[in-house]
Amino acid sequence: MILLVARSKYYSRGREQADAAIIGSVESLLRNNGYETRLIPETALCGDKTLFEPDNTPQAVLSMARNKDSLSALAALQYNGATVINPVTAVNLCRKRSKQWYILKFVNREKLKGAFFDSMEQLKDSWSIYPCWIKTDRKSRFVENVDRCPDLKGRLVVTEHIEGSVVKFYAVDSRIVGWFYVSAADSRFGEAVHNDLIHKYAFDMANLDSIVAYVAAKTGLMVFGGDVIVSPDGRLTLIDVNDWPSFGRFRETAANRIVELIKHYIDDGKEN
């Protein structure tokens, strides 16, 4: 049996229908290919004790879950032998910006300047690169100068603002499913207005392929998306990584690619 875990509305934040659509499309395709499936919300994952009995362990779990308790339950299923997509360690790198920063740091090398701070007061005293982005795990703010710093609490991640157009990409199994230049209409929280929405700067597709392959190899992510800034000279800077996006206009292609991925793990395992 293949278990599919839908993301809770709390983590979808305005993408409830789109998130439900991608996991639903994958389930329909799996059923059409003869696989037994079960789709549950992540809020029900921890309460179903039968899933954690050794004889009932799913062959694979396709999970959009992000809740801490849900991820602990998925880790138990991994321990029992289930293939979990995405692996729990990979999701944990994406679910908090303080952890995701390490992905951005190693992928971008020295191309993206940033730092951690424990308070806004500490940031104001030590950070000097403006404009910039100041982020908590739930909020992101564009800041023009030190006098406009917002009143955010908790640990802060700050990164420099890089001029250029924004490209959003989606990937399955380290291969790009689709990509596009972001417009104001595509921006989920209106943040794209701070980037160049007029120009579509050219870039070498091989460089984007390399970024995607590197992220997949270093994090273990199998189903993911992200954003890069394309500078006027064509340089790419990774600024965001998302585990299990809704895939938008590429949903059908992504769903088919995810089914191919799960076939590889299940059917190849049978042959071996």
N, C-alpha and C positions, 0 to 999 in steps of 0.2 A: 504494500500500500504506500502511496505517496501522499504525505501530509502537506497541505498548503495553509500557511498562517497569514491572515490578512492583518494589515496595520490598523491600529486603533485610530479613531478620529482625532484624538489628542495630538498625535504625531503627524497626521495628514495635513492639518491646518489649511483648509480651503482646497485641498486636493482629494477629498474623500471619494468622489465619484471616479476620478481618474485612477487613483490607487486601487480602488475596487475593480476597475475595468481591466487593468493589466493582470492581476492575480486571477480574475475570473476567466480571462482569455486563455491563460496558460492552463488552467484546469480543464476547460472545454477541449483544448487541443490534446491534452494528455488522455482524456476519456475517449476521444475520437481515435487515438492510437492504441486503444485497448488497455490502458493502465487503470487500475483501481485508485481512486483518489478520495480525499476527504478535505474539505475546506472549513476552517474554523477561524474565528476572530482571535487575536492575540490575548484578549481578556479571558478567553476560555481555556487557554493552553495549560496554565498551571493547575487548574481544577480537575483536569481529566487524568486521574491516576492510572488508568489502564494503559495510557501511552508509554508509561515508564516501566511497565513490566517487560522483562527481557524477551518474552515470546511475542509481544505486540509492537516491538520497535519498528517504526516505519522504515522502508527501504531508503527513502530520501525525504527531506523536509525542505520545501521552498518557502522561505520565511521573509516577510516584510517587517517582522516585529522589532520594536526598539525599546520597549519597557525593560527595566533592569531585571525584574523577576522573570519575565518571558525569556530573556537571554540566558538566565541561569537554567531554566527548564530546557532550553535548546542545547545548552552545554551538556546536560545530562543525557539527552538523546544522542549527541555526538559521542559521548563516552560509551553508550550502549551499542554503537556501531552504525548509526544513521549518518548518511551524507547530508550535511546541512548547508544550504545555499541561501544566503552567504554565511560563511563560518562566523561563529560568535566573536572571535578575536578581531575579525575584519570589521564587523558592525560596530564594535566598541571604539575602533579608531575613527569612525565617521560620526557617531552620535553626539560627540562633544567636540566643540571647536578647540578646546585646550589640548585634546589628543590629536585632532585632525591637523593641527599645526605641524606636527612632526612629518606627516605625509607631504605637506606643501614645502616644508623646509628641505627635505631630502630630494624631492623631485626637482625643485627649482634651483637647488644649490644656493648660489649667492644672488640670484636674480630677484628675489623678493625679500626685502628687509622687514623684520618683525620681531616681537618680543612678548614675554609674559609680564604681567604686573598684578600684584595682590590687591591694589586699590587704585582709585582714580587719582588720589593725591600723589601716589608713587609714580604713576604714569606721567602726570603733568611735570613732575620734577625731573624725570629721566628721559622722556621721549621728545625728540626735536624735529621729526620728519612730518610735515603737513603739506597737503591734505593727507588724511589717512583713514583707515577703517578700525573702529574699536568694537570688539565683539565679546559677548558673553555666550554661553551655550544656547540661549534662546533669543538674543537680540543682536542686531548689527547696525551700527551707526556710522555714517559718513561724516567726518569732522574736518572742517576747513582750517581751523587754527586752534591753538590751545585755549583761547577764551570761549570757544564753542563746545568744549568737551561736555558730554552729557553726564548726568548723575547716575551712573551704573554701578551696581554693587557686585561683589564677588570677584573671582579671578578674571582678569581681562586679557584678551589676545589683541594686540595691535599690529597692523601691517600697513605698509605704505600704500598709497593709492597709485596705480599705474595707468597712465593714459593709453587709450586704445579702444577698439571695438571688442565686444564680448561674443565668444562662441560657446554654445552649449553642445555637449556631446553625450552620447549614450553608448554603452558597451556591454557585451555579453561574452564571457570566456576570452577576455583580453582583446577582442576584436570590436571595432566600432560598428554600431548598428546604424547610426545616423548622426548628423550634426547640422547646426544652422547658426546664423548670426542673430543675436538677441535684439529684439526691438522693445520699445517701451511696453507694448501690449503683452510681451512674453515675460516681463519681469513680475515675479510673484508678489513682491512687496514694494515695487517701485524703485528698487535700488539702481536699476540700469540707467536711470536718468543722469547719473553721475559719470557715465562712460560715454564714449563716442557712438551715438546712434545714427549718425549720418554716413560715415565711411564704413566700408567693408574691406578692411585691409587684407591683402593677400598673404598667404602663408604656405609653407611647404607641408603638404598632407603627411609626408613621412615623419615629420617632427611630432605631429599630433598622435600618429600611430605609436610612436616610441613612448610618448608620455603615458598613453593608455596601457601599453604593455608593461611598462615599468610599475605603474600603480598596481596592476593586477598581480604582478610577480612579487612585489614587496609587501602587499597587504593581505593577499589571499582573496580579495574581492573577485567574484565571478559575474555578478550582475550589478552594474553601477553606472553612474553618470557624473558629470562635472562641468565646470566652467573654466575657460581659459581667456586671458586677455591677449588680444593680438595687437602688438605695438605697430606703429606706422612702418617700422623697418621689417615687419614680419616675425619678430621674436614672440614666442609663446610663453606665457606665465600661468601656471595652474593656480586658481584661487579658490576652488571649492570641489569637494568630492561628496557624492551622495550614494549611499547604499540603496539598492532597489528603488529607483525613481519610477514614475508612472509612464515614462517614455513618450507621452504626448502623441505627436503625429507619426511616430515610428512604432506604435504599439503592436501592430500585426507582425511586423518583421521581428521585433524583439521577442514576442511570444513564441514564434516559431524557432528562433535561435535558442531560447531557454529550454524548449522541449528537446531540441537536438542535444543540448548540454546534459540534460537529465538522462536521455537515452544512452549517452556515452558512459555515464557512471553506472547505470543499472545494467544495461545489456552487456557491456564489456566486462563487468564484474561477474556476470553469469558465465561468460565464456572462459574466464580465467579460473 
